[in-house]
Amino acid sequence: MDNKFFGKIEKKTGVSMSDVFALVDSLQYADFRDERTVRAVIAQTAALAGKRVPKQVEDELVKTIIKDGRKLDIDAITKMLK
């Protein structure tokens, strides 16, 4: 993919691709059985998206992610957010 493609995504979303790649990189080796790590990932993702995650939703996400204890893919994250 070229820089023009990423530039279009950045312009449309307001999120820099370097931030997205940093998040993806941090997820690659994250221990999703560790509550602190999971909460940090949720906070980082919410900040990147410019969204607030209510405490109750965060707690539910943490519980679900820790229960599974596996690496997440985009499909799993999408299902959780629906």
C-alpha positions in Angstrom: 0.0 0.0 0.0 1.2 3.5 -0.7 1.4 6.7 1.3 -1.5 8.2 -0.7 -3.8 5.4 0.6 -2.7 5.9 4.2 -3.0 9.7 3.7 -6.7 9.2 2.7 -7.4 7.1 5.7 -5.7 9.6 8.0 -7.7 12.5 6.5 -11.0 10.6 6.7 -10.5 9.3 10.3 -8.3 11.9 11.8 -6.1 9.2 13.2 -2.5 9.0 12.1 -1.3 5.7 10.7 1.7 5.7 12.9 -0.7 5.7 15.9 -2.6 2.8 14.4 0.6 0.8 13.7 1.8 1.5 17.2 -1.4 0.1 18.6 -1.3 -2.9 16.4 2.3 -3.6 17.4 1.5 -3.3 21.1 -1.4 -5.8 20.6 0.8 -8.4 18.9 2.6 -9.5 22.1 0.2 -8.3 24.8 -0.8 -10.8 27.5 -4.5 -10.8 27.4 -4.7 -12.7 30.6 -3.4 -9.8 32.6 -6.0 -7.3 33.7 -3.7 -4.3 33.7 -2.6 -5.0 30.2 -6.2 -5.4 29.0 -7.3 -2.2 30.6 -4.4 -0.4 29.1 -5.2 -1.7 25.6 -8.8 -0.6 26.0 -7.8 2.9 27.2 -5.3 3.2 24.3 -7.8 2.1 21.7 -10.5 4.4 23.1 -8.1 7.3 23.1 -7.1 6.6 19.5 -10.8 6.4 18.5 -11.6 9.6 20.5 -14.3 7.6 22.4 -15.1 7.3 26.1 -15.6 3.8 27.3 -18.0 3.7 30.3 -16.6 1.8 33.4 -19.3 -0.9 33.1 -18.5 -1.5 29.4 -14.8 -1.6 30.2 -15.3 -4.1 33.0 -17.4 -6.3 30.7 -14.7 -6.2 28.0 -12.0 -7.0 30.5 -13.9 -9.9 31.9 -14.5 -11.3 28.4 -11.0 -10.8 27.1 -9.4 -12.3 30.2 -11.7 -15.2 30.2 -10.7 -16.1 26.6 -7.0 -15.3 27.4 -6.0 -15.3 23.8 -4.8 -12.8 21.2 -7.6 -10.8 19.7 -8.3 -10.4 16.1 -10.4 -7.7 14.5 -13.4 -10.0 14.2 -13.4 -10.7 18.0 -13.1 -7.0 18.8 -15.9 -6.1 16.4 -18.2 -8.7 17.9 -17.5 -7.4 21.4 -18.3 -3.8 20.5 -21.7 -4.7 18.9 
